[in-house]
Amino acid sequence: MVGRHGDSWKLRVAAAPERGRANHALLDLLAETLHIPRAHVELVSGGAARDKVVVVHGMEPAQADQLLEAAAGVRTVV
């Protein structure tokens, strides 16, 4: 987990970007970080690109942001 990058999140995985390994690792990382089943995380575009669009089913965006911020060690100022 790296942190925010504009309106997006920057994540790093160790898996090589071949035969979908990095995509699978990314989705596994998100599911684990968000404490949801892997089936609730879906790659909808960017499968062969560096930038990807992922849909998280069953979770509000604010809740996902909060969990990703916690994992990245980002402090939220209120």
mmCIF file of the N, C-alpha and C atoms, coordinates in Angstrom:
data_MODEL
# 
_entry.id   MODEL 
# 
loop_
_atom_site.group_PDB 
_atom_site.id 
_atom_site.type_symbol 
_atom_site.label_atom_id 
_atom_site.label_alt_id 
_atom_site.label_comp_id 
_atom_site.label_asym_id 
_atom_site.label_entity_id 
_atom_site.label_seq_id 
_atom_site.pdbx_PDB_ins_code 
_atom_site.Cartn_x 
_atom_site.Cartn_y 
_atom_site.Cartn_z 
_atom_site.occupancy 
_atom_site.B_iso_or_equiv 
_atom_site.pdbx_formal_charge 
_atom_site.auth_seq_id 
_atom_site.auth_comp_id 
_atom_site.auth_asym_id 
_atom_site.auth_atom_id 
_atom_site.pdbx_PDB_model_num 
ATOM 1   N N  . MET A 1 1  ? 0.855   -1.164  0.000   1.00 0.00 ? 1  MET A N  1 
ATOM 2   C CA . MET A 1 1  ? 0.000   0.000   0.000   1.00 0.00 ? 1  MET A CA 1 
ATOM 3   C C  . MET A 1 1  ? 0.901   1.227   0.000   1.00 0.00 ? 1  MET A C  1 
ATOM 4   N N  . VAL A 1 2  ? 0.712   2.103   -0.939  1.00 0.00 ? 2  VAL A N  1 
ATOM 5   C CA . VAL A 1 2  ? 1.534   3.306   -1.023  1.00 0.00 ? 2  VAL A CA 1 
ATOM 6   C C  . VAL A 1 2  ? 0.775   4.509   -0.483  1.00 0.00 ? 2  VAL A C  1 
ATOM 7   N N  . GLY A 1 3  ? -0.375  4.807   -1.029  1.00 0.00 ? 3  GLY A N  1 
ATOM 8   C CA . GLY A 1 3  ? -1.170  5.936   -0.556  1.00 0.00 ? 3  GLY A CA 1 
ATOM 9   C C  . GLY A 1 3  ? -1.916  6.611   -1.682  1.00 0.00 ? 3  GLY A C  1 
ATOM 10  N N  . ARG A 1 4  ? -2.462  7.753   -1.370  1.00 0.00 ? 4  ARG A N  1 
ATOM 11  C CA . ARG A 1 4  ? -3.244  8.529   -2.345  1.00 0.00 ? 4  ARG A CA 1 
ATOM 12  C C  . ARG A 1 4  ? -2.358  9.065   -3.453  1.00 0.00 ? 4  ARG A C  1 
ATOM 13  N N  . HIS A 1 5  ? -2.966  9.130   -4.627  1.00 0.00 ? 5  HIS A N  1 
ATOM 14  C CA . HIS A 1 5  ? -2.311  9.720   -5.793  1.00 0.00 ? 5  HIS A CA 1 
ATOM 15  C C  . HIS A 1 5  ? -3.412  10.492  -6.519  1.00 0.00 ? 5  HIS A C  1 
ATOM 16  N N  . GLY A 1 6  ? -3.615  11.762  -6.100  1.00 0.00 ? 6  GLY A N  1 
ATOM 17  C CA . GLY A 1 6  ? -4.736  12.541  -6.614  1.00 0.00 ? 6  GLY A CA 1 
ATOM 18  C C  . GLY A 1 6  ? -6.024  11.968  -6.073  1.00 0.00 ? 6  GLY A C  1 
ATOM 19  N N  . ASP A 1 7  ? -6.979  11.674  -6.939  1.00 0.00 ? 7  ASP A N  1 
ATOM 20  C CA . ASP A 1 7  ? -8.247  11.077  -6.527  1.00 0.00 ? 7  ASP A CA 1 
ATOM 21  C C  . ASP A 1 7  ? -8.179  9.564   -6.486  1.00 0.00 ? 7  ASP A C  1 
ATOM 22  N N  . SER A 1 8  ? -7.037  9.013   -6.822  1.00 0.00 ? 8  SER A N  1 
ATOM 23  C CA . SER A 1 8  ? -6.868  7.562   -6.907  1.00 0.00 ? 8  SER A CA 1 
ATOM 24  C C  . SER A 1 8  ? -5.981  7.061   -5.783  1.00 0.00 ? 8  SER A C  1 
ATOM 25  N N  . TRP A 1 9  ? -5.794  5.763   -5.745  1.00 0.00 ? 9  TRP A N  1 
ATOM 26  C CA . TRP A 1 9  ? -4.878  5.122   -4.811  1.00 0.00 ? 9  TRP A CA 1 
ATOM 27  C C  . TRP A 1 9  ? -3.751  4.481   -5.586  1.00 0.00 ? 9  TRP A C  1 
ATOM 28  N N  . LYS A 1 10 ? -2.555  4.580   -5.045  1.00 0.00 ? 10 LYS A N  1 
ATOM 29  C CA . LYS A 1 10 ? -1.399  3.932   -5.647  1.00 0.00 ? 10 LYS A CA 1 
ATOM 30  C C  . LYS A 1 10 ? -1.057  2.726   -4.780  1.00 0.00 ? 10 LYS A C  1 
ATOM 31  N N  . LEU A 1 11 ? -1.060  1.569   -5.410  1.00 0.00 ? 11 LEU A N  1 
ATOM 32  C CA . LEU A 1 11 ? -0.754  0.322   -4.716  1.00 0.00 ? 11 LEU A CA 1 
ATOM 33  C C  . LEU A 1 11 ? 0.388   -0.373  -5.428  1.00 0.00 ? 11 LEU A C  1 
ATOM 34  N N  . ARG A 1 12 ? 1.173   -1.110  -4.679  1.00 0.00 ? 12 ARG A N  1 
ATOM 35  C CA . ARG A 1 12 ? 2.256   -1.890  -5.278  1.00 0.00 ? 12 ARG A CA 1 
ATOM 36  C C  . ARG A 1 12 ? 2.096   -3.345  -4.874  1.00 0.00 ? 12 ARG A C  1 
ATOM 37  N N  . VAL A 1 13 ? 2.334   -4.219  -5.829  1.00 0.00 ? 13 VAL A N  1 
ATOM 38  C CA . VAL A 1 13 ? 2.336   -5.654  -5.555  1.00 0.00 ? 13 VAL A CA 1 
ATOM 39  C C  . VAL A 1 13 ? 3.648   -6.225  -6.088  1.00 0.00 ? 13 VAL A C  1 
ATOM 40  N N  . ALA A 1 14 ? 4.067   -7.321  -5.516  1.00 0.00 ? 14 ALA A N  1 
ATOM 41  C CA . ALA A 1 14 ? 5.337   -7.925  -5.911  1.00 0.00 ? 14 ALA A CA 1 
ATOM 42  C C  . ALA A 1 14 ? 5.199   -8.833  -7.131  1.00 0.00 ? 14 ALA A C  1 
ATOM 43  N N  . ALA A 1 15 ? 3.986   -9.234  -7.437  1.00 0.00 ? 15 ALA A N  1 
ATOM 44  C CA . ALA A 1 15 ? 3.767   -10.167 -8.549  1.00 0.00 ? 15 ALA A CA 1 
ATOM 45  C C  . ALA A 1 15 ? 4.134   -9.537  -9.886  1.00 0.00 ? 15 ALA A C  1 
ATOM 46  N N  . ALA A 1 16 ? 4.666   -10.352 -10.758 1.00 0.00 ? 16 ALA A N  1 
ATOM 47  C CA . ALA A 1 16 ? 5.036   -9.896  -12.102 1.00 0.00 ? 16 ALA A CA 1 
ATOM 48  C C  . ALA A 1 16 ? 3.789   -9.629  -12.935 1.00 0.00 ? 16 ALA A C  1 
ATOM 49  N N  . PRO A 1 17 ? 3.861   -8.617  -13.801 1.00 0.00 ? 17 PRO A N  1 
ATOM 50  C CA . PRO A 1 17 ? 2.699   -8.305  -14.643 1.00 0.00 ? 17 PRO A CA 1 
ATOM 51  C C  . PRO A 1 17 ? 2.611   -9.217  -15.867 1.00 0.00 ? 17 PRO A C  1 
ATOM 52  N N  . GLU A 1 18 ? 2.559   -10.495 -15.624 1.00 0.00 ? 18 GLU A N  1 
ATOM 53  C CA . GLU A 1 18 ? 2.441   -11.448 -16.729 1.00 0.00 ? 18 GLU A CA 1 
ATOM 54  C C  . GLU A 1 18 ? 1.362   -12.464 -16.398 1.00 0.00 ? 18 GLU A C  1 
ATOM 55  N N  . ARG A 1 19 ? 0.568   -12.810 -17.423 1.00 0.00 ? 19 ARG A N  1 
ATOM 56  C CA . ARG A 1 19 ? -0.533  -13.770 -17.280 1.00 0.00 ? 19 ARG A CA 1 
ATOM 57  C C  . ARG A 1 19 ? -1.506  -13.402 -16.154 1.00 0.00 ? 19 ARG A C  1 
ATOM 58  N N  . GLY A 1 20 ? -1.676  -12.099 -15.915 1.00 0.00 ? 20 GLY A N  1 
ATOM 59  C CA . GLY A 1 20 ? -2.650  -11.634 -14.941 1.00 0.00 ? 20 GLY A CA 1 
ATOM 60  C C  . GLY A 1 20 ? -2.248  -11.755 -13.484 1.00 0.00 ? 20 GLY A C  1 
ATOM 61  N N  . ARG A 1 21 ? -1.002  -12.140 -13.235 1.00 0.00 ? 21 ARG A N  1 
ATOM 62  C CA . ARG A 1 21 ? -0.557  -12.339 -11.849 1.00 0.00 ? 21 ARG A CA 1 
ATOM 63  C C  . ARG A 1 21 ? -0.639  -11.064 -11.018 1.00 0.00 ? 21 ARG A C  1 
ATOM 64  N N  . ALA A 1 22 ? -0.187  -9.957  -11.580 1.00 0.00 ? 22 ALA A N  1 
ATOM 65  C CA . ALA A 1 22 ? -0.223  -8.688  -10.839 1.00 0.00 ? 22 ALA A CA 1 
ATOM 66  C C  . ALA A 1 22 ? -1.664  -8.250  -10.588 1.00 0.00 ? 22 ALA A C  1 
ATOM 67  N N  . ASN A 1 23 ? -2.535  -8.456  -11.569 1.00 0.00 ? 23 ASN A N  1 
ATOM 68  C CA . ASN A 1 23 ? -3.949  -8.103  -11.376 1.00 0.00 ? 23 ASN A CA 1 
ATOM 69  C C  . ASN A 1 23 ? -4.560  -8.928  -10.250 1.00 0.00 ? 23 ASN A C  1 
ATOM 70  N N  . HIS A 1 24 ? -4.292  -10.210 -10.229 1.00 0.00 ? 24 HIS A N  1 
ATOM 71  C CA . HIS A 1 24 ? -4.815  -11.072 -9.165  1.00 0.00 ? 24 HIS A CA 1 
ATOM 72  C C  . HIS A 1 24 ? -4.257  -10.650 -7.808  1.00 0.00 ? 24 HIS A C  1 
ATOM 73  N N  . ALA A 1 25 ? -2.970  -10.332 -7.765  1.00 0.00 ? 25 ALA A N  1 
ATOM 74  C CA . ALA A 1 25 ? -2.357  -9.895  -6.512  1.00 0.00 ? 25 ALA A CA 1 
ATOM 75  C C  . ALA A 1 25 ? -2.974  -8.578  -6.032  1.00 0.00 ? 25 ALA A C  1 
ATOM 76  N N  . LEU A 1 26 ? -3.240  -7.679  -6.957  1.00 0.00 ? 26 LEU A N  1 
ATOM 77  C CA . LEU A 1 26 ? -3.870  -6.403  -6.615  1.00 0.00 ? 26 LEU A CA 1 
ATOM 78  C C  . LEU A 1 26 ? -5.258  -6.621  -6.015  1.00 0.00 ? 26 LEU A C  1 
ATOM 79  N N  . LEU A 1 27 ? -6.058  -7.444  -6.658  1.00 0.00 ? 27 LEU A N  1 
ATOM 80  C CA . LEU A 1 27 ? -7.406  -7.699  -6.163  1.00 0.00 ? 27 LEU A CA 1 
ATOM 81  C C  . LEU A 1 27 ? -7.389  -8.437  -4.827  1.00 0.00 ? 27 LEU A C  1 
ATOM 82  N N  . ASP A 1 28 ? -6.456  -9.355  -4.659  1.00 0.00 ? 28 ASP A N  1 
ATOM 83  C CA . ASP A 1 28 ? -6.291  -10.046 -3.370  1.00 0.00 ? 28 ASP A CA 1 
ATOM 84  C C  . ASP A 1 28 ? -5.913  -9.056  -2.278  1.00 0.00 ? 28 ASP A C  1 
ATOM 85  N N  . LEU A 1 29 ? -4.981  -8.145  -2.580  1.00 0.00 ? 29 LEU A N  1 
ATOM 86  C CA . LEU A 1 29 ? -4.548  -7.138  -1.611  1.00 0.00 ? 29 LEU A CA 1 
ATOM 87  C C  . LEU A 1 29 ? -5.714  -6.244  -1.202  1.00 0.00 ? 29 LEU A C  1 
ATOM 88  N N  . LEU A 1 30 ? -6.495  -5.799  -2.176  1.00 0.00 ? 30 LEU A N  1 
ATOM 89  C CA . LEU A 1 30 ? -7.643  -4.946  -1.863  1.00 0.00 ? 30 LEU A CA 1 
ATOM 90  C C  . LEU A 1 30 ? -8.664  -5.684  -1.005  1.00 0.00 ? 30 LEU A C  1 
ATOM 91  N N  . ALA A 1 31 ? -8.981  -6.914  -1.363  1.00 0.00 ? 31 ALA A N  1 
ATOM 92  C CA . ALA A 1 31 ? -9.953  -7.689  -0.584  1.00 0.00 ? 31 ALA A CA 1 
ATOM 93  C C  . ALA A 1 31 ? -9.476  -7.873  0.852   1.00 0.00 ? 31 ALA A C  1 
ATOM 94  N N  . GLU A 1 32 ? -8.214  -8.196  1.009   1.00 0.00 ? 32 GLU A N  1 
ATOM 95  C CA . GLU A 1 32 ? -7.661  -8.392  2.353   1.00 0.00 ? 32 GLU A CA 1 
ATOM 96  C C  . GLU A 1 32 ? -7.668  -7.090  3.142   1.00 0.00 ? 32 GLU A C  1 
ATOM 97  N N  . THR A 1 33 ? -7.252  -6.005  2.518   1.00 0.00 ? 33 THR A N  1 
ATOM 98  C CA . THR A 1 33 ? -7.180  -4.702  3.188   1.00 0.00 ? 33 THR A CA 1 
ATOM 99  C C  . THR A 1 33 ? -8.562  -4.198  3.570   1.00 0.00 ? 33 THR A C  1 
ATOM 100 N N  . LEU A 1 34 ? -9.550  -4.452  2.711   1.00 0.00 ? 34 LEU A N  1 
ATOM 101 C CA . LEU A 1 34 ? -10.900 -3.974  2.957   1.00 0.00 ? 34 LEU A CA 1 
ATOM 102 C C  . LEU A 1 34 ? -11.744 -4.959  3.767   1.00 0.00 ? 34 LEU A C  1 
ATOM 103 N N  . HIS A 1 35 ? -11.170 -6.110  4.102   1.00 0.00 ? 35 HIS A N  1 
ATOM 104 C CA . HIS A 1 35 ? -11.847 -7.129  4.917   1.00 0.00 ? 35 HIS A CA 1 
ATOM 105 C C  . HIS A 1 35 ? -13.155 -7.592  4.266   1.00 0.00 ? 35 HIS A C  1 
ATOM 106 N N  . ILE A 1 36 ? -13.068 -7.868  2.967   1.00 0.00 ? 36 ILE A N  1 
ATOM 107 C CA . ILE A 1 36 ? -14.234 -8.339  2.222   1.00 0.00 ? 36 ILE A CA 1 
ATOM 108 C C  . ILE A 1 36 ? -13.843 -9.575  1.416   1.00 0.00 ? 36 ILE A C  1 
ATOM 109 N N  . PRO A 1 37 ? -14.823 -10.363 0.993   1.00 0.00 ? 37 PRO A N  1 
ATOM 110 C CA . PRO A 1 37 ? -14.499 -11.522 0.153   1.00 0.00 ? 37 PRO A CA 1 
ATOM 111 C C  . PRO A 1 37 ? -13.882 -11.073 -1.173  1.00 0.00 ? 37 PRO A C  1 
ATOM 112 N N  . ARG A 1 38 ? -12.988 -11.865 -1.686  1.00 0.00 ? 38 ARG A N  1 
ATOM 113 C CA . ARG A 1 38 ? -12.315 -11.563 -2.955  1.00 0.00 ? 38 ARG A CA 1 
ATOM 114 C C  . ARG A 1 38 ? -13.319 -11.367 -4.084  1.00 0.00 ? 38 ARG A C  1 
ATOM 115 N N  . ALA A 1 39 ? -14.431 -12.054 -4.033  1.00 0.00 ? 39 ALA A N  1 
ATOM 116 C CA . ALA A 1 39 ? -15.455 -11.950 -5.081  1.00 0.00 ? 39 ALA A CA 1 
ATOM 117 C C  . ALA A 1 39 ? -16.113 -10.571 -5.124  1.00 0.00 ? 39 ALA A C  1 
ATOM 118 N N  . HIS A 1 40 ? -15.943 -9.763  -4.087  1.00 0.00 ? 40 HIS A N  1 
ATOM 119 C CA . HIS A 1 40 ? -16.538 -8.425  -4.043  1.00 0.00 ? 40 HIS A CA 1 
ATOM 120 C C  . HIS A 1 40 ? -15.647 -7.358  -4.662  1.00 0.00 ? 40 HIS A C  1 
ATOM 121 N N  . VAL A 1 41 ? -14.481 -7.748  -5.152  1.00 0.00 ? 41 VAL A N  1 
ATOM 122 C CA . VAL A 1 41 ? -13.538 -6.811  -5.772  1.00 0.00 ? 41 VAL A CA 1 
ATOM 123 C C  . VAL A 1 41 ? -13.401 -7.201  -7.239  1.00 0.00 ? 41 VAL A C  1 
ATOM 124 N N  . GLU A 1 42 ? -13.692 -6.255  -8.126  1.00 0.00 ? 42 GLU A N  1 
ATOM 125 C CA . GLU A 1 42 ? -13.728 -6.560  -9.559  1.00 0.00 ? 42 GLU A CA 1 
ATOM 126 C C  . GLU A 1 42 ? -12.908 -5.551  -10.358 1.00 0.00 ? 42 GLU A C  1 
ATOM 127 N N  . LEU A 1 43 ? -12.016 -6.050  -11.176 1.00 0.00 ? 43 LEU A N  1 
ATOM 128 C CA . LEU A 1 43 ? -11.253 -5.219  -12.103 1.00 0.00 ? 43 LEU A CA 1 
ATOM 129 C C  . LEU A 1 43 ? -12.128 -4.962  -13.315 1.00 0.00 ? 43 LEU A C  1 
ATOM 130 N N  . VAL A 1 44 ? -12.480 -3.683  -13.559 1.00 0.00 ? 44 VAL A N  1 
ATOM 131 C CA . VAL A 1 44 ? -13.394 -3.391  -14.668 1.00 0.00 ? 44 VAL A CA 1 
ATOM 132 C C  . VAL A 1 44 ? -12.684 -2.791  -15.872 1.00 0.00 ? 44 VAL A C  1 
ATOM 133 N N  . SER A 1 45 ? -11.498 -2.238  -15.685 1.00 0.00 ? 45 SER A N  1 
ATOM 134 C CA . SER A 1 45 ? -10.714 -1.786  -16.843 1.00 0.00 ? 45 SER A CA 1 
ATOM 135 C C  . SER A 1 45 ? -9.259  -1.648  -16.455 1.00 0.00 ? 45 SER A C  1 
ATOM 136 N N  . GLY A 1 46 ? -8.400  -1.696  -17.473 1.00 0.00 ? 46 GLY A N  1 
ATOM 137 C CA . GLY A 1 46 ? -6.974  -1.547  -17.252 1.00 0.00 ? 46 GLY A CA 1 
ATOM 138 C C  . GLY A 1 46 ? -6.247  -2.848  -16.993 1.00 0.00 ? 46 GLY A C  1 
ATOM 139 N N  . GLY A 1 47 ? -6.835  -3.953  -17.372 1.00 0.00 ? 47 GLY A N  1 
ATOM 140 C CA . GLY A 1 47 ? -6.218  -5.250  -17.128 1.00 0.00 ? 47 GLY A CA 1 
ATOM 141 C C  . GLY A 1 47 ? -4.807  -5.378  -17.671 1.00 0.00 ? 47 GLY A C  1 
ATOM 142 N N  . ALA A 1 48 ? -4.525  -4.715  -18.783 1.00 0.00 ? 48 ALA A N  1 
ATOM 143 C CA . ALA A 1 48 ? -3.191  -4.779  -19.381 1.00 0.00 ? 48 ALA A CA 1 
ATOM 144 C C  . ALA A 1 48 ? -2.444  -3.453  -19.222 1.00 0.00 ? 48 ALA A C  1 
ATOM 145 N N  . ALA A 1 49 ? -3.003  -2.540  -18.449 1.00 0.00 ? 49 ALA A N  1 
ATOM 146 C CA . ALA A 1 49 ? -2.399  -1.211  -18.289 1.00 0.00 ? 49 ALA A CA 1 
ATOM 147 C C  . ALA A 1 49 ? -1.904  -1.010  -16.861 1.00 0.00 ? 49 ALA A C  1 
ATOM 148 N N  . ARG A 1 50 ? -1.125  0.021   -16.698 1.00 0.00 ? 50 ARG A N  1 
ATOM 149 C CA . ARG A 1 50 ? -0.621  0.357   -15.368 1.00 0.00 ? 50 ARG A CA 1 
ATOM 150 C C  . ARG A 1 50 ? -1.727  0.940   -14.485 1.00 0.00 ? 50 ARG A C  1 
ATOM 151 N N  . ASP A 1 51 ? -2.584  1.786   -15.079 1.00 0.00 ? 51 ASP A N  1 
ATOM 152 C CA . ASP A 1 51 ? -3.718  2.369   -14.363 1.00 0.00 ? 51 ASP A CA 1 
ATOM 153 C C  . ASP A 1 51 ? -4.917  1.451   -14.504 1.00 0.00 ? 51 ASP A C  1 
ATOM 154 N N  . LYS A 1 52 ? -5.589  1.186   -13.391 1.00 0.00 ? 52 LYS A N  1 
ATOM 155 C CA . LYS A 1 52 ? -6.690  0.248   -13.377 1.00 0.00 ? 52 LYS A CA 1 
ATOM 156 C C  . LYS A 1 52 ? -7.906  0.874   -12.714 1.00 0.00 ? 52 LYS A C  1 
ATOM 157 N N  . VAL A 1 53 ? -9.068  0.373   -13.061 1.00 0.00 ? 53 VAL A N  1 
ATOM 158 C CA . VAL A 1 53 ? -10.308 0.771   -12.406 1.00 0.00 ? 53 VAL A CA 1 
ATOM 159 C C  . VAL A 1 53 ? -10.875 -0.479  -11.747 1.00 0.00 ? 53 VAL A C  1 
ATOM 160 N N  . VAL A 1 54 ? -11.119 -0.361  -10.453 1.00 0.00 ? 54 VAL A N  1 
ATOM 161 C CA . VAL A 1 54 ? -11.624 -1.480  -9.663  1.00 0.00 ? 54 VAL A CA 1 
ATOM 162 C C  . VAL A 1 54 ? -12.938 -1.066  -9.024  1.00 0.00 ? 54 VAL A C  1 
ATOM 163 N N  . VAL A 1 55 ? -13.900 -1.970  -9.031  1.00 0.00 ? 55 VAL A N  1 
ATOM 164 C CA . VAL A 1 55 ? -15.169 -1.753  -8.349  1.00 0.00 ? 55 VAL A CA 1 
ATOM 165 C C  . VAL A 1 55 ? -15.180 -2.629  -7.107  1.00 0.00 ? 55 VAL A C  1 
ATOM 166 N N  . VAL A 1 56 ? -15.569 -2.025  -5.989  1.00 0.00 ? 56 VAL A N  1 
ATOM 167 C CA . VAL A 1 56 ? -15.721 -2.757  -4.738  1.00 0.00 ? 56 VAL A CA 1 
ATOM 168 C C  . VAL A 1 56 ? -17.220 -2.851  -4.469  1.00 0.00 ? 56 VAL A C  1 
ATOM 169 N N  . HIS A 1 57 ? -17.751 -4.054  -4.501  1.00 0.00 ? 57 HIS A N  1 
ATOM 170 C CA . HIS A 1 57 ? -19.179 -4.274  -4.307  1.00 0.00 ? 57 HIS A CA 1 
ATOM 171 C C  . HIS A 1 57 ? -19.493 -4.399  -2.816  1.00 0.00 ? 57 HIS A C  1 
ATOM 172 N N  . GLY A 1 58 ? -20.591 -3.768  -2.405  1.00 0.00 ? 58 GLY A N  1 
ATOM 173 C CA . GLY A 1 58 ? -21.058 -3.925  -1.029  1.00 0.00 ? 58 GLY A CA 1 
ATOM 174 C C  . GLY A 1 58 ? -20.369 -3.035  -0.017  1.00 0.00 ? 58 GLY A C  1 
ATOM 175 N N  . MET A 1 59 ? -19.725 -1.968  -0.472  1.00 0.00 ? 59 MET A N  1 
ATOM 176 C CA . MET A 1 59 ? -19.038 -1.073  0.454   1.00 0.00 ? 59 MET A CA 1 
ATOM 177 C C  . MET A 1 59 ? -19.123 0.349   -0.082  1.00 0.00 ? 59 MET A C  1 
ATOM 178 N N  . GLU A 1 60 ? -19.411 1.278   0.798   1.00 0.00 ? 60 GLU A N  1 
ATOM 179 C CA . GLU A 1 60 ? -19.451 2.687   0.412   1.00 0.00 ? 60 GLU A CA 1 
ATOM 180 C C  . GLU A 1 60 ? -18.034 3.187   0.147   1.00 0.00 ? 60 GLU A C  1 
ATOM 181 N N  . PRO A 1 61 ? -17.858 4.088   -0.819  1.00 0.00 ? 61 PRO A N  1 
ATOM 182 C CA . PRO A 1 61 ? -16.523 4.621   -1.124  1.00 0.00 ? 61 PRO A CA 1 
ATOM 183 C C  . PRO A 1 61 ? -15.824 5.242   0.082   1.00 0.00 ? 61 PRO A C  1 
ATOM 184 N N  . ALA A 1 62 ? -16.555 5.927   0.930   1.00 0.00 ? 62 ALA A N  1 
ATOM 185 C CA . ALA A 1 62 ? -15.950 6.552   2.110   1.00 0.00 ? 62 ALA A CA 1 
ATOM 186 C C  . ALA A 1 62 ? -15.366 5.502   3.051   1.00 0.00 ? 62 ALA A C  1 
ATOM 187 N N  . GLN A 1 63 ? -16.071 4.381   3.200   1.00 0.00 ? 63 GLN A N  1 
ATOM 188 C CA . GLN A 1 63 ? -15.571 3.315   4.062   1.00 0.00 ? 63 GLN A CA 1 
ATOM 189 C C  . GLN A 1 63 ? -14.316 2.682   3.463   1.00 0.00 ? 63 GLN A C  1 
ATOM 190 N N  . ALA A 1 64 ? -14.311 2.474   2.152   1.00 0.00 ? 64 ALA A N  1 
ATOM 191 C CA . ALA A 1 64 ? -13.130 1.923   1.488   1.00 0.00 ? 64 ALA A CA 1 
ATOM 192 C C  . ALA A 1 64 ? -11.949 2.874   1.651   1.00 0.00 ? 64 ALA A C  1 
ATOM 193 N N  . ASP A 1 65 ? -12.177 4.164   1.443   1.00 0.00 ? 65 ASP A N  1 
ATOM 194 C CA . ASP A 1 65 ? -11.109 5.152   1.621   1.00 0.00 ? 65 ASP A CA 1 
ATOM 195 C C  . ASP A 1 65 ? -10.544 5.106   3.034   1.00 0.00 ? 65 ASP A C  1 
ATOM 196 N N  . GLN A 1 66 ? -11.422 5.010   4.011   1.00 0.00 ? 66 GLN A N  1 
ATOM 197 C CA . GLN A 1 66 ? -10.997 4.982   5.407   1.00 0.00 ? 66 GLN A CA 1 
ATOM 198 C C  . GLN A 1 66 ? -10.096 3.769   5.687   1.00 0.00 ? 66 GLN A C  1 
ATOM 199 N N  . LEU A 1 67 ? -10.486 2.613   5.191   1.00 0.00 ? 67 LEU A N  1 
ATOM 200 C CA . LEU A 1 67 ? -9.687  1.404   5.404   1.00 0.00 ? 67 LEU A CA 1 
ATOM 201 C C  . LEU A 1 67 ? -8.361  1.467   4.647   1.00 0.00 ? 67 LEU A C  1 
ATOM 202 N N  . LEU A 1 68 ? -8.373  2.015   3.432   1.00 0.00 ? 68 LEU A N  1 
ATOM 203 C CA . LEU A 1 68 ? -7.131  2.156   2.665   1.00 0.00 ? 68 LEU A CA 1 
ATOM 204 C C  . LEU A 1 68 ? -6.200  3.170   3.327   1.00 0.00 ? 68 LEU A C  1 
ATOM 205 N N  . GLU A 1 69 ? -6.758  4.250   3.846   1.00 0.00 ? 69 GLU A N  1 
ATOM 206 C CA . GLU A 1 69 ? -5.944  5.249   4.549   1.00 0.00 ? 69 GLU A CA 1 
ATOM 207 C C  . GLU A 1 69 ? -5.291  4.638   5.777   1.00 0.00 ? 69 GLU A C  1 
ATOM 208 N N  . ALA A 1 70 ? -6.044  3.844   6.527   1.00 0.00 ? 70 ALA A N  1 
ATOM 209 C CA . ALA A 1 70 ? -5.495  3.181   7.710   1.00 0.00 ? 70 ALA A CA 1 
ATOM 210 C C  . ALA A 1 70 ? -4.358  2.243   7.328   1.00 0.00 ? 70 ALA A C  1 
ATOM 211 N N  . ALA A 1 71 ? -4.545  1.486   6.251   1.00 0.00 ? 71 ALA A N  1 
ATOM 212 C CA . ALA A 1 71 ? -3.521  0.545   5.813   1.00 0.00 ? 71 ALA A CA 1 
ATOM 213 C C  . ALA A 1 71 ? -2.269  1.261   5.317   1.00 0.00 ? 71 ALA A C  1 
ATOM 214 N N  . ALA A 1 72 ? -2.455  2.443   4.722   1.00 0.00 ? 72 ALA A N  1 
ATOM 215 C CA . ALA A 1 72 ? -1.323  3.205   4.192   1.00 0.00 ? 72 ALA A CA 1 
ATOM 216 C C  . ALA A 1 72 ? -0.668  4.060   5.269   1.00 0.00 ? 72 ALA A C  1 
ATOM 217 N N  . GLY A 1 73 ? -1.292  4.117   6.445   1.00 0.00 ? 73 GLY A N  1 
ATOM 218 C CA . GLY A 1 73 ? -0.734  4.938   7.515   1.00 0.00 ? 73 GLY A CA 1 
ATOM 219 C C  . GLY A 1 73 ? -0.973  6.422   7.295   1.00 0.00 ? 73 GLY A C  1 
ATOM 220 N N  . VAL A 1 74 ? -2.041  6.746   6.568   1.00 0.00 ? 74 VAL A N  1 
ATOM 221 C CA . VAL A 1 74 ? -2.383  8.139   6.293   1.00 0.00 ? 74 VAL A CA 1 
ATOM 222 C C  . VAL A 1 74 ? -3.262  8.643   7.410   1.00 0.00 ? 74 VAL A C  1 
ATOM 223 N N  . ARG A 1 75 ? -2.936  9.815   7.919   1.00 0.00 ? 75 ARG A N  1 
ATOM 224 C CA . ARG A 1 75 ? -3.748  10.420  8.956   1.00 0.00 ? 75 ARG A CA 1 
ATOM 225 C C  . ARG A 1 75 ? -4.821  11.286  8.333   1.00 0.00 ? 75 ARG A C  1 
ATOM 226 N N  . THR A 1 76 ? -6.056  11.095  8.756   1.00 0.00 ? 76 THR A N  1 
ATOM 227 C CA . THR A 1 76 ? -7.156  11.913  8.282   1.00 0.00 ? 76 THR A CA 1 
ATOM 228 C C  . THR A 1 76 ? -7.370  13.042  9.290   1.00 0.00 ? 76 THR A C  1 
ATOM 229 N N  . VAL A 1 77 ? -7.339  14.270  8.803   1.00 0.00 ? 77 VAL A N  1 
ATOM 230 C CA . VAL A 1 77 ? -7.557  15.431  9.676   1.00 0.00 ? 77 VAL A CA 1 
ATOM 231 C C  . VAL A 1 77 ? -9.011  15.850  9.529   1.00 0.00 ? 77 VAL A C  1 
ATOM 232 N N  . VAL A 1 78 ? -9.700  15.953  10.652  1.00 0.00 ? 78 VAL A N  1 
ATOM 233 C CA . VAL A 1 78 ? -11.117 16.334  10.617  1.00 0.00 ? 78 VAL A CA 1 
ATOM 234 C C  . VAL A 1 78 ? -11.275 17.728  11.173  1.00 0.00 ? 78 VAL A C  1 
# 
